[in-house]
Amino acid sequence: MQKINTIFKEAASKNASDIHLTVSHPPIFRIDGELTDMPESEPMTQKETEELIFSILTEKQKQILIEHRELDLSYEIEGVSRFRVNCFWEKNSVCLAARIITPAIPTMEEILMPQVVYDLMRLKQGLVLVTGPTGCGKSTSLAAMISLINKERAAHIITLEDPIEFIYKPNSGKSLIVQRQLSTDMNSFAQALKHVLRQDPNVILVGEMRDLETIAATITLAETGHLVLATLHTHNAAQTVDRIIDVFPPYQQSQVRLQVSLFLKGIISQQLLPKVQGSRIASREVLINTPAIANLIRENKIPQIKTVIQTSAEEGMFSMDQDLKRLFEDGYITKEVAKSFMVTPSLLN
C-alpha cells in the first residue's frame, strides 16, 4: 500500500485533479486540465498495476471488482487528502481513475459563486440543480453550498453520495449533517429517498439523479417542503429541463412539466476552464425559475428558455456565453479559451 500512497501523495503535492493507473503507462496526473506523466516513473506491467490497485481494496471490494468489473470507493491518506476512486477493467487488465478531493471545503466566495446562488441556499424548500460534465466541479460547488447553509442556520442536512467526497466535521457550524454512502450506508439512491422523510431532514443532497425512480423521488421531496440539491450530467439549463421530463413516459410528461414549473428554484450549469495564471476556474450559466421560465416549462417551450436567460440579468440569470465573456473581460481567461468554449464565439469579435 505504501507505493500507491506515494503516487497519491505526489499527485496531491502537484495540485493534480486526477490520477490514472493503466497497464503499459506510467502513473498519469491531470494538472490544470492537462495529462502529464508522473515525474521519474516508468510504464507499469499488468502485474504491477494490479498489485497497486488491489493494495487499497478490501477482500470484499476485490470480489465486487472481479465480479462486476466496476467499483467506486473513497480512499483517504490522513493529513494529505481524500480520493474518489473508480476501478475498472480494460483489455482484461484492471485500471484506476482517482479524483483528488481537497481536505478543506471551499467557501462560496473562493469559488466565485454568483450572489443569486446565496439566495437559493437560503430557501426553505424547492429543487436546486447543479449540472455539468464529469470533472466540472459539481461536488465542490455543492460542498460550498452545504457549508453556507451550515454556517447560517441550524438545519438537518442529509447527503446521499456515491462515494462520500468532502467530509463535514461535527460541530463545524450550526447544522446537523448526516452523510450516507452508496453500498455501505444505502442500497440505492431511490431506496434511500423513499425513507429519508422519516429522518426529519430540512435539506437533502442527492449525489446524482441517475434514473427515473431517483428523479421522481427527488421531485416529490421538493414538493413536500424540503430544500433538495441534486446533480445531472447536462451542459445547460434548457437541456437539464428536457432531460428530467424526457426520462418519464409520454403519458406522465405533462404532469412532470407542471411539477417542475412549480418546485424548481434554480439551475447552475458549469464547466472548468484554464485560468491565465494557471489552475482552473468555473464558468457558469444560471437559471432562476421566474414566472416567465415556469410558463415556458408548463407549455413545453423549452428552446425559448435560452433567450429568457440572456435577457434576465436583473433576475440574476446569465448564459454560459455571457459568463465566458465576463471572465475574459475580467482577465481570468484568455480570449482563445473563451471563444473555444462559447456556443456563439462571435460575441467576442
N, C-alpha and C positions, 0 to 999 in steps of 0.2 A: 504493500500500500504506500510505502514511503516514496516510490518512484513516481506514481501518478500524482501524489501530493506535490512533489517537486514541480511537475508540469503545471498543475493548477496554480501554485504559488507564483511561478514565473509569469503566467498569463495575467494574474491579478496585479502583479507589480508593474506590468507594462500597460495597465488600464485597458486590456483587451475586453471585448464584449462577449466573445465566444471562443470555444476551444473545439477542435476537431481531431479525433484519433481514427485513422484509417490505414489499412494494410498498404504497404509499399510507399507510404508517405511519412515524413517526419511529423511530429505534432504541429498543427497549424492553428494560429491565432487570428481572430478578426480584430483589427485595431483601426479605429476611426472608419469603419466600414470596409476596409481592405484586408484581404487574406495575406498572411505572411508566415513563413516557416519559423518555428521556434529556433532561436539562435543556437548554433553549435549542436545541432541534433541531426540524426541520421534517419533514413527511411526505416520503418518498423516491419518486421516479419509478421506473418499471421499469428505465430505463437506469442510473440512479444505483445502484440496488440491485445490478444485475448487475455493474457495474464494481467496486463494493466487494467483492463476494464473489469474483469471478474474480481480484481482485488478490492473493489469498493462495493461489491454486491454481497448480500446475504445468500445463503443456500436457497431460500425461497425465491428470492429475486432472480437467481440464476436459472431456476426451473421455469419461472414465468417467461424469461427472455428466450430460453431454448424452445419452449412450447409455443409461445405466441409470436415470437420473432420481433417483438417490440417491448420496450419497458421505459416508463417515465419514473423518475425518482428525484428527490432532493438530497444534496450532499453538502456537508459543512466541514470546513477546516477552521477550527476555533482560532480567533484572532486574525483571520485572513479574510474569508468571505463565505457566502453560501453559493451553491451552484444548482441550477435546474438542469438535470441530466436526462438525455434521451439516448437509449442504447437500441441498436437495430442491426440488421444483417444486410450485407452487400456482397454478392458473389460468394455466398456461403461463408463469409467472414464477419465477425462481429465488429461494429463500429460505434463510435460515441460522438455525440454533439452536446456540449455543455454551455449554458448561458451563465455568465457570472453575475450574481446578484450582490450589489454593493451593500455592506453592512448598514450604512446609515441611510435611513429613509429620507429622501429629498423633500424639501418644502415646495409648496406651490410657487413661491417666489423664485426658488432656484431653477425650476424647470420652465419659468416664464409662462405659467398658465394664465390665460385671459381672465380678466376680472369677472366676467359673466359666469365663469365656472364656479367661482366662490359663492355666487348667489345660488347656483344649482345645488351646491352641497349644504346649503342652509335650509333647503326644503325639507318638509317632514314626510312627504310621500311622492310617488311617481317613479318613472323609469328614466335613468340616465345611462347612455351607452357610450363606451369608448371603443373606437374601431380603428382598424388599420391592418396592414400585412404583418406577418410574423417578424418579430425583431424591431418593431417600430416604437417600442417604449410604452406600450399599453399598461403593462404591470407597474412600471414606475409611476405613470400618471395616476393610476388607481391608488397606489400606496400613498402618494402625496394627498389625494382627496380624502382618503380614510384618516390620515394624520390630521388634516384640517378639522374634520368632524370631532376627532378625539380631543383636539386642543380646545374646541369651542363649546362643546356641550356633552352632557352625560347621556350617552346612548348605548344600547346593547347592539353591538355590531357583530354579525356572523358572516364569516367569509368561507366560501366553498371553492377550493383551489385544486389544481392538478399540475404540478405539486405545489405545496406551500413555498412561496418565494421570500418576500420580506417578512421578517418576524417583528411583531409589535410587542414591546416589553410591557409586562404588567405594571400598572400604576404609572404609565408614561404620560397619561393625560386624564381626561375626565370620564372617558368611556370604558365599558367592559367589552373587550374584543376577543371573540372566540374564533379560532382558525381551524377548519376541518379540511383534511386532505383526502382526495380520491384514493380508493383502495384500502387505506389504513383506517380512516375515520368514517367513510361512507362508501357505499357500493356504486352509486351513480349520482350525477347531479340531479336528475329528475326525481329519484327516490328521496334524496335529502331535501329537496324543495317541497315535497309533499308533507314533510314532518316539521319543517322549520317554523311554521306558525305556532306550534306548541312550545317553542323555545323562547317565546317572548322577545322577539327581535324588534329593533327600531330601524336598523339599516342592514341590508343583505347584499353581499357581494357575490355575484355568480361569475366564476372564473372564465367560463366560456359557454355561450348559448349554442351548443353544437348539434342539437337535433330538435325535431318538432315537439317532443314531450317537454324538453327543458325550456324551449321558447314559450310554450303555452303556460307552463307553471310560472315562469318569470313574469309574464304579463299579468297573470292572476294575482301574484303577490303585489305588484304595483297598484292593482285595483283595491287591495284590501287595507290601504293606509300605511304602507311601508315605503321607505326610500330604497329603491333597488338599483344597484350599479352592476353593469354587465358588459361583456365584450363580444365583438363579432369580427371576423376577418373580412371586412368590407372596406372599400377605399374612400367612400364619400357618403354624405348623409342620405342622398336620394337612393343610392344602391343599398344602403342599410335598411331603409324602409321597405324597399322592394324585396330584399332577402327575407325579412321577417314575415311578410304577407305571403310570399310565394311558397314558403315551406308548408303552408296549410293547404288542404284540399280545396278545390274551387268553391264548393258549397259553403265553406266556412270563411272565405276571404272577406266578404262584405262585413261580417261581424267583427273580424280581427281588425279591419281598417278602422272601424268605429272605436274599438278598444284602444288601438294605438293612438288615434287622434285625441282621445280623452286623457290618457295617462302617460304618454311620452312627454318628458320635460325637456330633454336636450340630447344632442349627439355631438360628440367631439371626435372627429376623424383626424388621424395624424400619421406622419411619416418622419423618418430621421434623415437629416442631410449633413454633409460635411461642412464644418464651420471654416471660416477664413483662417483662424489661428489654431486649427487642429481640433480634435474631438468632434462631437456632433450636436445638432440642435434640432428640435422638433418644429415642423411647420404643421399648422392645423387648419381644419375647417370646422366651424361651429354653427350648429343649427339650434335655435330655440323654438319650441313649439308654440308659436303665437296663433291667434285665431286664423290668420291667413294660411299658415302652414297646416293647421288642423283641418281646415276646409279642403285643401288640396289632397290631403291623405284620405279623407272621407270620400271625396269624389274621384279618387284614383287618378289624379292628375300629377303623378309623382315627377315626371320630367320637368314640371314647372317649378319645383322646389329650388332648383339651382338659381333661377332668376330672382326669386324672393330672397334667398340668402345674400346674393350680390347687392341687393338694394335695401337691405335692412340693417345697416350699420348702427342705427340708433337703438336697435333692439339687442345689440351685442353680437350680431351674426356677421360672419365673413367667410368667403370661399377660400379654398386652398390656394388658388392663383393670387388672390388678393393678399393672403398672408405671405406667400413667397415673394411678392413684390415688396412688401413691407420689410421682410428680413434682408433683402438685398439693399434697400434704401437705408436701412439702419446699420449696414456694414457687417452683418453677421455671416452672410454667404456671398459668393461671387455671382456675377451676372450669368455666367455659364451654368452654374449649378441651378440657379433659379429657373432659367429657361428650360433646362433638361427635365425638370420635374413638373413644369406647367402644362396644363391642358391647352392653353392658348398662349404660346410663347410671345406672340406679337404684342402682348401687353407691355413688354419691356423694350420694344423697338423705339 
